[in-house]
Amino acid sequence: MTEDVDYFSNHALKLRFPWRLYHRPIVEALRMEIARTPGLDILNVGSGPFFELNLLANDVRRYTICDIDHRAIDLARTLHGSRLTGAHIIDETGKLPYKDASFDLVASMDVIEHVVEPLPWVSEIVRVLRPGGRIFLTTPNYGFSSLGLIERTALEAIARVQGFSRAHIHPSKMTIGRLQQLLQDASIQNAQVRAIALGWALVATGQR
């Protein structure tokens, strides 16, 4: 990933109005994906502080998270404590510090759009999935016409107030077709891509 934007302060906004109109449906989709995953070991790639964990069932699942920002990982450890099996800082190469076939579900919410070369990044996620394990990815839906307009106007204005521009922060802009092809190229089985959150977000799922 190549960007100079500091997103740490924005994580806490995700579940507040109006941002929750986009993010809360993503959390609900993740909750449903976890429910249909029979295994216990779940990895969240690019997790941030994983505020969403408080909205998921407090059951026997074992959650591991990783992120490039040490502040996010430190906060996640403080917030979630023993609910996390592991919490790791990773570098921007996309290499994951886990053995092959370690997880039953790998989730990554709104990260792939920041990755310059998404296929190697997805392939690394596939590597750490167990056979039959599931993948859960979300990303803004750049096939939805109003998203581009909102991003160029309202969201860009907010970004400028915060000291940056959104012009180049998403090098991999995903549509349903592009994301479907990406999963196919990464040998994901039973891949499905659908729009949620009023059409603004895409959810991609499938199996190794």
C-alpha positions, 0 to 999 in steps of 0.5 A, a space after each residue: 500500500 502506498 499512501 500518506 493518509 493517517 486513518 487512525 483517528 477515523 476508525 472511531 467514526 465508522 459506527 457513528 452516524 452518518 458513517 454507520 450507514 456504510 459500515 454497519 451493514 458490513 458488520 452485519 454481513 461479517 456476523 452472518 459470515 462468521 455464523 456460517 463458518 464451522 471453524 473457530 479460528 478467524 483472522 482480520 487483516 487490516 483490522 484497525 482497533 477492530 471496534 466491530 468485535 464488540 458487535 459480534 457474538 461473544 462465543 468460542 471463536 478465536 480472533 486474530 488481528 493484524 494491521 500496519 499501524 501499531 497504535 491500532 494494534 495497541 488499542 485493540 489489545 487494550 479494548 479486547 484483551 483475552 477475546 483476541 488470540 493474537 494481535 500483530 503488526 505487519 508491514 506494507 508488503 502484505 506478507 502475513 506472519 502465519 503458517 499455511 492453512 492457519 485459519 477457518 475464515 479470513 476477513 478484511 474490511 475496506 482494505 483491498 482498495 488501498 492495495 496497488 497489486 491486489 492479486 498477490 495480496 489476496 493470494 496471501 490470504 488464501 495461503 493462510 486459509 485452511 482447505 474449505 476455509 472462507 474469505 470475506 472481503 469488503 470494499 467501496 463499490 466503484 460500479 455504483 455511479 453515485 459513489 464517485 460523485 460523493 467521493 469527489 464532493 462531500 468526502 473530498 471536502 471532509 478529507 481536505 479539512 482533515 489535511 489530505 485528498 482522496 484523489 489517489 488513496 484507492 489505487 484498486 477501485 473495485 466493481 462487481 466484475 473486477 472483484 469477481 475476476 480477482 477471486 477467480 484468479 486467486 482460485 477462490 471457489 464458490 465466489 460471490 460478490 454483492 452490493 450492500 449499504 445502499 449499493 455503496 459497498 461490495 461484499 465478496 465471499 468464497 472458499 479455498 
